[in-house]
Amino acid sequence: MAKRRVAVVVGARGVIGGNLIDHLEATGEWEIVGLSRRGGVDTDRVRHIAVDLLDEHDAAEKLSELRDVTHIFYAAYQDRPSWAELVAPNVAMLVNTVNAIEPVAAGLEHISLMQGYKVYGAHLGPFKTPARESDPPHMPPEFNVDQQQFLEDRQRGTRWTWSAIRPSVVCGFALGNPMNLALVIAVYATMSKELGVPLRFPGKPGAYTSLIEMTDAGLLAEATVWAATTPERANQAFNINNGDLFRWDEMLPKIAEFFELDVAPPLPMSMDVVMADKEPVWNGLVAKHGLEPTPYSDVSSWAFGDFVFGWDYDVIADGSKARRLGFHRHVETAQMFLDIFRDLRARKIIP
Ligand SMILES: NC(=O)c1ccc[n+]([C@@H]2O[C@H](COP(=O)([O-])OP(=O)(O)OC[C@H]3O[C@@H](n4cnc5c(N)ncnc54)[C@H](OP(=O)(O)O)[C@@H]3O)[C@@H](O)[C@H]2O)c1
């Protein structure tokens, strides 16, 4: 009989956590507990707990029953206006989670930590590329690094192991998330069409032609479980990306074709500013096409669009370590975008 596996997905309503739950559920091999403040709809295999992980007492009280947990998949996130301000809340949520579950879960085998290219300083400026897992750290503070340090220290002398997963920009279905590039592009293109304007790259001039890569949320979920379930992959980090590189000047025409739009030359602008007054346009689209009534705020990660489209330098990391150790799945990024747009249509989020 297969060993019983119980996963706690921390950040169950996130673009990463939500897609990880879908993957774990589809394998049929896991019992799953999802943690978020919002909670969620339970299924046969998934039970949601609404908890505020910033509150150590709430975490201790609500998570003390999780005695059967074998794997913790940590993908919660608290957004803040500056890089330095990200550290305290994001470290506190991880610490409160581990403090609440580790002492009661005698069969705990693994804690998986979701990180990103911020470990390499990708958000700060032109960093060394391709970034490798063995690259030296950059000037602190950096919440991903502090989280990993906490796990490494906490793991010493225990029976469980850890892994750290470093995706590029993650693309998959989710609503109401601060970092959701596929939705930014889908809604921007939809609004461009509604307003009768061609699709223009809104980022910095150099960003149109820099090399970049994406990480499909489904591929990421598979890689995360892969790294968490075999001893040889324990206690180390993995870059996880689709496996192909691209430049926006090549990608944008493919996206425009999907939405039946012309492409015009780039026009650098802040999406956060120019899309701020477009709520009535969105509400009009929802009414006209009978879409799911999704509030404009839930489809508006415009600041994240500005952030990603502002990278006028290459943002790439070497994903070969995971492939050398046996993770071979790859995703064609253009196809990934179109698949996500089709999914958004099928869910009646966009027309
Ligand atoms: N999205 C990307 O493109 C991307 C790329 C690379 C790396 N990453 C990294 O991956 C990690 C996860 O990112 P994400 O984009 O998936 O985040 P996200 O979509 O914002 O999801 C965050 C999750 O954390 C939960 N959460 C937030 N505060 C909480 C609290 N106080 N108590 C309990 N749950 C809480 C949220 O649910 P509630 O709001 O309901 O609480 C949500 O489920 C982050 O470290 C991020 O830096 C993301």
The ligand as a Tripos MOL2 file, in Angstrom:
@<TRIPOS>MOLECULE
LIG
   48    52     1     0     0
SMALL
NO_CHARGES

@<TRIPOS>ATOM
      1 N1          3.7160   35.2670   -8.7800 N.am      1 LIG1
      2 C1          4.9160   35.2250   -9.3490 C.2       1 LIG1
      3 O1          5.0740   35.5250  -10.5520 O.2       1 LIG1
      4 C2          6.1160   34.7700   -8.5440 C.ar      1 LIG1
      5 C3          7.3300   34.5940   -9.2360 C.ar      1 LIG1
      6 C4          8.4570   34.1610   -8.5460 C.ar      1 LIG1
      7 C5          8.3910   33.9370   -7.1850 C.ar      1 LIG1
      8 N2          7.2110   34.1460   -6.5220 N.ar      1 LIG1
      9 C6          7.2180   33.9210   -5.0600 C.3       1 LIG1
     10 O2          6.3370   32.8670   -4.7090 O.3       1 LIG1
     11 C7          5.7560   33.1200   -3.4130 C.3       1 LIG1
     12 C8          4.2310   33.0630   -3.5610 C.3       1 LIG1
     13 O3          3.8420   34.0530   -4.4990 O.3       1 LIG1
     14 P1          2.3970   34.1210   -5.1740 P.3       1 LIG1
     15 O4          2.5040   35.0390   -6.3300 O.co2     1 LIG1
     16 O5          1.8230   32.7600   -5.3500 O.co2     1 LIG1
     17 O6          1.6070   34.8890   -4.0230 O.3       1 LIG1
     18 P2          0.0430   35.2630   -3.9750 P.3       1 LIG1
     19 O7         -0.6090   34.8840   -5.2530 O.co2     1 LIG1
     20 O8         -0.0390   36.6600   -3.4960 O.co2     1 LIG1
     21 O9         -0.4800   34.2790   -2.8530 O.3       1 LIG1
     22 C9         -0.1510   34.4850   -1.4990 C.3       1 LIG1
     23 C10        -0.9260   33.5140   -0.6460 C.3       1 LIG1
     24 O10        -0.6020   33.7680    0.7160 O.3       1 LIG1
     25 C11        -1.8170   33.8980    1.4610 C.3       1 LIG1
     26 N3         -1.5790   34.8040    2.5720 N.ar      1 LIG1
     27 C12        -1.1550   36.0850    2.5200 C.ar      1 LIG1
     28 N4         -1.0870   36.5960    3.7530 N.ar      1 LIG1
     29 C13        -1.5040   35.6140    4.6080 C.ar      1 LIG1
     30 C14        -1.6840   35.5460    6.0090 C.ar      1 LIG1
     31 N5         -1.4260   36.5890    6.8150 N.pl3     1 LIG1
     32 N6         -2.1310   34.3880    6.5450 N.ar      1 LIG1
     33 C15        -2.4180   33.3370    5.7600 C.ar      1 LIG1
     34 N7         -2.2670   33.3390    4.4210 N.ar      1 LIG1
     35 C16        -1.8100   34.4720    3.8450 C.ar      1 LIG1
     36 C17        -2.8280   34.4460    0.4320 C.3       1 LIG1
     37 O11        -4.1730   34.1460    0.7390 O.3       1 LIG1
     38 P3         -5.1080   35.2000    1.5340 P.3       1 LIG1
     39 O12        -4.9360   36.5130    0.8280 O.co2     1 LIG1
     40 O13        -6.4940   34.6180    1.4370 O.co2     1 LIG1
     41 O14        -4.5910   35.2040    2.9030 O.co2     1 LIG1
     42 C18        -2.4380   33.6230   -0.7870 C.3       1 LIG1
     43 O15        -3.0310   32.3550   -0.6840 O.3       1 LIG1
     44 C19         6.2960   34.4940   -2.9800 C.3       1 LIG1
     45 O16         7.3890   34.3170   -2.1470 O.3       1 LIG1
     46 C20         6.7300   35.1380   -4.2820 C.3       1 LIG1
     47 O17         7.7700   36.0780   -4.1000 O.3       1 LIG1
     48 C21         6.0770   34.5500   -7.1660 C.ar      1 LIG1
@<TRIPOS>BOND
     1     1     2 1
     2     2     3 2
     3     2     4 1
     4     4     5 ar
     5     4    48 ar
     6     5     6 ar
     7     6     7 ar
     8     7     8 ar
     9     8     9 1
    10     8    48 ar
    11     9    10 1
    12     9    46 1
    13    10    11 1
    14    11    12 1
    15    11    44 1
    16    12    13 1
    17    13    14 1
    18    14    15 2
    19    14    16 1
    20    14    17 1
    21    17    18 1
    22    18    19 2
    23    18    20 1
    24    18    21 1
    25    21    22 1
    26    22    23 1
    27    23    24 1
    28    23    42 1
    29    24    25 1
    30    25    26 1
    31    25    36 1
    32    26    27 ar
    33    26    35 ar
    34    27    28 ar
    35    28    29 ar
    36    29    30 ar
    37    29    35 ar
    38    30    31 1
    39    30    32 ar
    40    32    33 ar
    41    33    34 ar
    42    34    35 ar
    43    36    37 1
    44    36    42 1
    45    37    38 1
    46    38    39 2
    47    38    40 1
    48    38    41 1
    49    42    43 1
    50    44    45 1
    51    44    46 1
    52    46    47 1
@<TRIPOS>SUBSTRUCTURE
     1 LIG1         1 GROUP 0 **** ****
